Each structure stands twice: as structure tokens, then as C-alpha cells.
Amino acid sequence: MTRSLKKGPYVDEKLLEKIKNLKPGGQVIKTWRRACTITPEMIGFTFGVHNGKEFVSVQITEVMVGHRLGEFASGTKFSRHGGRMQRELEAKASEKEAAQVGAVAEKPEEKKEQKK
């Protein structure tokens, strides 16, 4: 649900004061204000947005203006879906990757033997 237009976007005043005193691209500005709306003044700054456990670095670009800081620092960690079938699929994929890595590693050795 969006914020009422008559109220305007929520922007923390203390955060804006920190921005005024710093140069873009400088140090990381740590904040717990996940609901704060990104404004054009924030472009170029790096924010450390707290996700409940740690600070996630978020580099602000023009595309992010109008969104909230919390949208770019996920608070949940994805754990894979599925049970036995998913494990089997992942095992097959890892075997294919191992075979490809082994095949690539053998090629340089074959070239050395051909030169001798």
C-alpha cells in the first residue's frame, strides 16, 4: 500500500543531514531506516542498510529513486526448495560441472606433451 500523496514521501531528516556533510562515493552511511524513500540527493552515495543481522552495502543509482532503502537489502535468506528430487538434480549438475572442469584441466597437459 502506497503512502498518501498529501503526506509526501518519508525521508529521514537525520539521513539527509549526513548526506549534506559528505561527498558522493565516500564512506558508507550506516542506517536502520529501511522505510526511507530514496531521493535524487542520495544518488552516488553508498548506504549500509541493516537487514536485521548485518549491514548490506547499497550503491544508489538513478534507477532506484522513488523506491525504499529496504527493498535492496533482503531480510530473509533463501533456502532451496524440494527434497530428494531436488538433491538428485543438484548432484547431477555438480557432476557435469566437475567433468567440464576436468576436461578443461586436461587440455593444457595434452599440448605440452605434443610439443615434446
C-alpha angles and dihedrals in degrees: 000000000000127000117260113268092227090059095049127212120322110246121166111237094212090055091053090051091054090051093052091056096049137064121238114264093024126111126342115266108218117214141168092197099109092160093058113118116234112243131192090257089066096060112122096020125114116225127196100217115195113232096187096274109036142358116270116206112235120186108206117227134176092263091062096059110121095024126102124257091236092062090072097047110060115212096202131063118225116233117191126266127239138037130234095349093052092049090052092051092049091048091053091048092051091049090053091050091049091050092050092049090049092050092050092048092053096054098071090050091053091053091053091051092049092053092056 
